[in-house]
Amino acid sequence: MANGAPERAAPARRGTAGGTLRLLGSELGLTFRRPRNIAMLAVLAAVPVIIGVVLRVVSDDGAEGGAGSIITAVAGNGMMLTFAALFVLVPLLLPVAVAVVAGDSVAGEAGMGTLRYLLAAPAGRTRLLAVKYANAVVFGLAATALVAASALITGFLLFPVGPITLLSGSTIPLAEGLVRVLVAVGYVAAGMAALAALALLLSTLTEISIGAIAATLVLVVVTQVLGAIPQLAPVEPYLLPSWWLGFDGALRAPMALDDMGQGLLVFAAYAVVCGSAAWARFTTKDITA
């Protein structure tokens, strides 16, 4: 396109599943080719490596301190590095990556002037918004899986690998441990999908993408601070970040399916409410103004 706007496939005809997939493929191609997003994925993949190297050095030195339980768990089995990396990245860095992609999805198009081009063809506002959301969800899943894969590879290279000792003290085989890693990845990805819906809603309220991204991150930080205040304990179950670390249920015997199920219900509620509000805003928004 002219004016430096990114090239994209022409929006497909309304009502065709193939056209929706082509539009989604175009969005995914743009997302995963964008240097900013590649850089974020590279940082996310590097963090587990850094954590693994640091824990390896500390465990070799015999210094544990307050992080002794983490060092012992990871040093005893490299697979535990995956859960340690998720505990570090889920509260902030992973949400930053998802917020950037989702917050830029609509506001970025509006700011560049490409949103009017997309809506000039019969793609349909509802389908276009659904594709934008699906794109952010796929990016969140890919980012979470990348963190897990990086941590697994690093853990297998730096630490022993074998049966896993869970938080409850029981031991499970390596194969079952890999299944629990997949469960944790799916749970975290669901939490990031809920955040993506919130960021998408904010993205429909402005034409400045940095504003939607910043607003999303401010809400994440503020709700985490509110959740840490004992006097506000009654509202904590309604705060999205309060459930993000619930993937630790995969480290219990048996798995804490009830707690994780409640977390998934909260994620679904956020996705439905924020997604519906985003749809209501986007389908009535004056794009030509």
ZAMARGU-4260 file (C-alpha; in steps of 0.2 Angstrom, whole numbers, plus 5000, padded with zeros to 4 digits):
<rodrens>
0) 5000/5000/5000 | 5005/5018/4998 | 5010/5030/5013 | 5020/5016/5021 | 5005/5006/5027
5) 5008/4987/5028 | 5002/4976/5014 | 4988/4964/5018 | 4977/4953/5009 | 4960/4961/5003
10) 4946/4957/5015 | 4936/4942/5010 | 4918/4942/5005 | 4905/4942/5019 | 4899/4925/5025
15) 4913/4913/5019 | 4923/4903/5031 | 4937/4902/5018 | 4937/4921/5017 | 4938/4922/5036
20) 4953/4910/5037 | 4962/4920/5023 | 4959/4936/5033 | 4965/4928/5049 | 4980/4922/5040
25) 4984/4939/5034 | 4983/4946/5051 | 4994/4932/5058 | 5007/4935/5045 | 5007/4954/5049
30) 5008/4950/5068 | 5022/4937/5067 | 5032/4947/5054 | 5032/4963/5063 | 5049/4967/5071
35) 5042/4974/5087 | 5033/4957/5090 | 5047/4947/5085 | 5058/4956/5098 | 5045/4953/5112
40) 5045/4935/5108 | 5064/4934/5108 | 5064/4943/5125 | 5051/4930/5132 | 5061/4916/5125
45) 5077/4923/5133 | 5070/4925/5151 | 5069/4906/5154 | 5087/4904/5148 | 5093/4918/5160
50) 5083/4911/5175 | 5090/4893/5171 | 5108/4899/5170 | 5106/4910/5186 | 5099/4895/5196
55) 5112/4883/5189 | 5126/4895/5195 | 5117/4898/5212 | 5114/4879/5215 | 5132/4876/5211
60) 5138/4889/5223 | 5127/4881/5237 | 5118/4898/5240 | 5100/4896/5242 | 5093/4910/5253
65) 5074/4914/5252 | 5074/4906/5235 | 5080/4889/5241 | 5064/4880/5237 | 5064/4886/5219
70) 5082/4882/5217 | 5080/4865/5225 | 5065/4861/5214 | 5073/4866/5198 | 5090/4859/5202
75) 5082/4842/5206 | 5072/4842/5189 | 5074/4853/5174 | 5056/4852/5170 | 5052/4863/5185
80) 5061/4877/5176 | 5045/4879/5165 | 5034/4882/5180 | 5047/4894/5188 | 5048/4904/5171
85) 5029/4905/5170 | 5029/4912/5188 | 5041/4925/5183 | 5033/4930/5167 | 5014/4929/5169
90) 5012/4943/5181 | 5019/4957/5169 | 5030/4953/5154 | 5018/4940/5146 | 5003/4952/5148
95) 5014/4966/5141 | 5017/4956/5125 | 4998/4952/5123 | 4992/4970/5127 | 5004/4977/5114
100) 4996/4966/5100 | 4978/4967/5106 | 4979/4985/5110 | 4986/4989/5093 | 4974/4979/5084
105) 4960/4991/5081 | 4967/5008/5087 | 4983/5005/5076 | 4973/5002/5060 | 4963/5018/5064
110) 4978/5028/5067 | 4986/5023/5051 | 4970/5025/5041 | 4970/5007/5035 | 4954/5003/5045
115) 4943/5012/5033 | 4951/5003/5019 | 4947/4986/5028 | 4929/4991/5030 | 4927/4998/5013
120) 4927/4980/5007 | 4913/4968/5012 | 4923/4960/5027 | 4910/4965/5040 | 4914/4973/5056
125) 4909/4958/5067 | 4920/4946/5057 | 4934/4959/5057 | 4933/4961/5075 | 4933/4942/5078
130) 4948/4940/5067 | 4957/4954/5077 | 4953/4945/5093 | 4958/4928/5086 | 4974/4935/5081
135) 4978/4941/5098 | 4973/4925/5106 | 4984/4915/5094 | 4999/4927/5098 | 4996/4924/5117
140) 4996/4905/5115 | 5011/4906/5104 | 5020/4917/5117 | 5016/4906/5131 | 5021/4890/5122
145) 5037/4898/5117 | 5041/4902/5135 | 5037/4884/5140 | 5048/4877/5126 | 5062/4888/5130
150) 5061/4883/5148 | 5060/4865/5144 | 5075/4865/5133 | 5085/4875/5145 | 5080/4864/5160
155) 5084/4848/5150 | 5101/4855/5146 | 5106/4862/5163 | 5098/4851/5176 | 5094/4832/5178
160) 5078/4826/5171 | 5067/4812/5178 | 5051/4809/5189 | 5044/4825/5196 | 5041/4829/5214
165) 5025/4839/5215 | 5020/4852/5228 | 5011/4839/5238 | 5026/4829/5239 | 5021/4815/5228
170) 5031/4809/5212 | 5024/4807/5195 | 5033/4800/5179 | 5041/4812/5166 | 5028/4809/5153
175) 5014/4814/5165 | 5024/4829/5170 | 5025/4835/5151 | 5006/4833/5151 | 5004/4844/5166
180) 5016/4857/5157 | 5003/4857/5143 | 4989/4860/5155 | 4998/4875/5163 | 5002/4882/5146
185) 4983/4880/5141 | 4978/4889/5157 | 4990/4903/5155 | 4985/4905/5137 | 4967/4906/5142
190) 4971/4920/5155 | 4980/4930/5141 | 4965/4928/5130 | 4954/4936/5143 | 4967/4950/5144
195) 4967/4951/5125 | 4948/4954/5126 | 4950/4969/5138 | 4964/4976/5127 | 4953/4974/5112
200) 4939/4984/5120 | 4951/4998/5125 | 4958/4998/5107 | 4940/5001/5100 | 4939/5017/5111
205) 4953/5026/5104 | 4963/5029/5088 | 4980/5030/5097 | 4986/5012/5100 | 4999/5017/5113
210) 4984/5024/5123 | 4975/5007/5123 | 4991/4998/5127 | 4996/5009/5141 | 4978/5009/5148
215) 4978/4990/5148 | 4995/4989/5157 | 4989/5002/5170 | 4974/4991/5174 | 4984/4976/5176
220) 4996/4984/5188 | 4982/4993/5198 | 4972/4977/5200 | 4987/4967/5205 | 4991/4981/5219
225) 4972/4980/5224 | 4973/4961/5225 | 4988/4963/5237 | 4978/4974/5250 | 4971/4963/5263
230) 4956/4975/5266 | 4951/4972/5248 | 4951/4953/5249 | 4932/4952/5245 | 4935/4960/5228
235) 4950/4949/5224 | 4941/4935/5216 | 4934/4947/5203 | 4951/4954/5198 | 4958/4946/5182
240) 4976/4945/5187 | 4971/4936/5204 | 4968/4920/5194 | 4983/4920/5182 | 4995/4910/5193
245) 4982/4897/5196 | 4991/4886/5184 | 5001/4880/5199 | 4986/4868/5202 | 4995/4857/5189
250) 5008/4854/5201 | 4997/4846/5214 | 4991/4828/5217 | 4978/4827/5211 | 4977/4842/5200
255) 4967/4856/5208 | 4954/4855/5194 | 4941/4865/5204 | 4952/4880/5207 | 4958/4880/5189
260) 4940/4878/5183 | 4935/4893/5193 | 4949/4903/5185 | 4944/4897/5168 | 4926/4903/5171
265) 4933/4920/5176 | 4943/4921/5160 | 4928/4916/5150 | 4917/4930/5159 | 4930/4943/5155
270) 4931/4937/5137 | 4912/4938/5135 | 4909/4954/5144 | 4924/4964/5136 | 4921/4956/5119
275) 4903/4960/5119 | 4907/4978/5124 | 4920/4979/5111 | 4908/4973/5098 | 4895/4985/5103
280) 4907/4999/5102 | 4915/4994/5085 | 4899/4990/5076 | 4892/5008/5080 | 4909/5017/5079
285) 4910/5031/5066 | 4926/5026/5056 | 4925/5040/5044 | 4925/5054/5057
</rodrens>
